[in-house]
Amino acid sequence: MTRRTPPEPERRAVYVSGRRLSFLDFGGPGRPLPALLVRGSRSTVLSAEHARSMAARRPRTRLVELPAGHTVHETVPVEFAGAVRGFLGSL
């Protein structure tokens, strides 16, 4: 197995509202990056129980349920965008 060297932080930086962020701001060895799991409350594909289990097994994961089926982003795009904006704003 070939071991990969992480990219230099400066090369992997992104800017959000003028603030420089890199992967080191959110994660690193032993510290997973934050994740957002969005589930439609009427989904027949992903049960509420399974979604809660997925979020509980992965550190720093936020579960949001919106009033939709499985294609949340298509069914309630404004609410979906709000959930994503709220998540990103919390980082």
N, C-alpha and C positions, 0 to 999 in steps of 0.2 A: 504494500500500500504506500503510495506516495503522499508525503505530508506537504500540505500547502501552507505557505507563509501568508498571513493575513495582509491585505493591502495596507499601504501606508495611510494613516488616518487622514492626512491632508488631501490625498487623492480621492478619498471616499467621502469627503464632506459634501453636505448639501446645505442650502441656506433656506431658512424658514423665517419669514418676517424680518429679514436682515440679520438673523442670528445664525452663526455657523454651527452646524451640528455634524457629528460624525457617528459612525457605528459605535464608537467608544462611549458616546453619551448615553446610549441605551442598553448596550450589551457588552459582551466580552466573555472571556473564559468563565464558565460557571454562572453566568448571568444572562438568561435568554432575553431576547428582544421582546418588547410588549407586542401583544397581538389582539386583534378585535375579531370576535366571532359573532356574526349577525345571523339570526335565525328568524324565519317567519313563523309566527305563532300557529298558523294553520298548515304548516308544512307536513306533508305525508312522507317526505323523504328523510328528514332529520327530526327525530323525536326530541321533545324537551328534555327528557331524561338523558339521552345520548349527548345532547349539546352541553348540558350541565356537567356530565362526566368528562367530556373533552376539555372543557374550560378548567375543570378542577385538576386534571392531570398535567396541564401545562402551566407553569408559573407565569405570572404577569399577563394572563389572558382575561379579557373582559368579554362577557357575554351580554349581548343586547337582543331582545326579542321585539319584533315589530309586527303589527297586524297585517300579515300577508301570508301567502303560500311560500313555496320554496324559492321562487325568483323575486326575492325582496327588492332588489335594486330596480326591477322593472315595474313591480306592483305599486310600491310606495317610494318613488325616487327622492322626493323631498325629505321624507323621514329618514331614509337610508343616508342621504348626504348629511343630514343633521347628526346622525350617529357617528359617521366617519369624522366630521368636523369636530365633534365633541371629544372623540377619542384622540385625534391628533392634537387638539388644544390642550389635552391633559399631559402631553409628553414633555 
